[in-house]
Amino acid sequence: MSFVPSITLNDGNTVPQLGFGVFQIAPDQTAAAVRSALDVGYRHIDTAEMYGNEKEVGRGIRDAGLDRGAVFVTSKLNNGYHRPDDARRAFDATLSALGSEYVDLFLIHWPLPTLYDGDFVSTWNVLEQFAKDGRARSIGVSNFQVAHLDRLAEGSQIVPAVNQIEVHPYFGNEQVRAYDRDHRIATEAWSPIAQGKVLDDEVITRIAAAHRKTPAQVVLRWHIQHGDIVFPKSVHPERIKSNFDIFDFSLGSAEMDAITGLDRGESGRTGPNPDRFDFIPD
């Protein structure tokens, strides 16, 4: 089993740097995928209320025969539940679905600055309550830009432990990553391989050939050496294992720089811009 390094968060808790994501995995496939990931050696699972598969994540952990405390579980607040009382009910539903008395990390999924009168600070204040009563071991945010983080700092007591944002070689998101670094906020990278768009890039395929690794393994290794917390997803056992096998090689500084140099700025973004995103599921 590969050794997975841990990141120490600003609240003193630790999180495995490589995790397993379940975004867009159908509920009827989630438990088996989680079980496969845990069998390989993953000990960090990233889910969300809006993914609709929290219950199956909990089942997958139990099916693997692991104690709850052996697995770091992240979930995120549904966009439709930012009002404080709604957030409390949604959080209770997350714990119930997971079959757990606590979650290791709970995030505001999106800031939604054009909705809820632009108020995400009162939502964060509710998450602070979850942290204080121990039902969320750590709390953080997802898709928060620098201006959003500054507003949180003005109206709260707890600095987010993490900020989960889009990061990959075509979109380094360096302004937000720099803010996170300066404020001891760990950066988690979603869409780590740009939905597959970077895997045919000649820079990455050349480096992969040199190391006798797949392009996906090279990009994930770049994230690890970049300091990101990353969680690839797949429902295929062989790919789940391949994504985990990234600790038997390292990239040189020139290779790291070459991959970082692929950044296309805003045009490289594959997901929505957090300043404008306003989706609320039915």
Secondary structure, 3 states (H helix, E strand, C coil): CCCCCEEECCCCCEEECECEECCCCCHHHHHHHHHHHHHHCCCEEECCHHHCCHHHHHHHHHHCCCCHHHCEEEEEECHHHCCHHHHHHHHHHHHHHHCCCCEEEEEECCCCCCCHHHCCHHHHHHHHHHHHCCCEEEEEEECCCHHHHHHHHHCCCCCCCEEEEECECCECCHHHHHHHHHCCCEEEEECCCHHHCCCCCHHHHHHHHHHCCCHHHHHHHHHHHHCCEECCCCCCHHHHHHHHCCCCCCCCHHHHHHHHCCCCHHHHCCCCCCCCCCCCCC
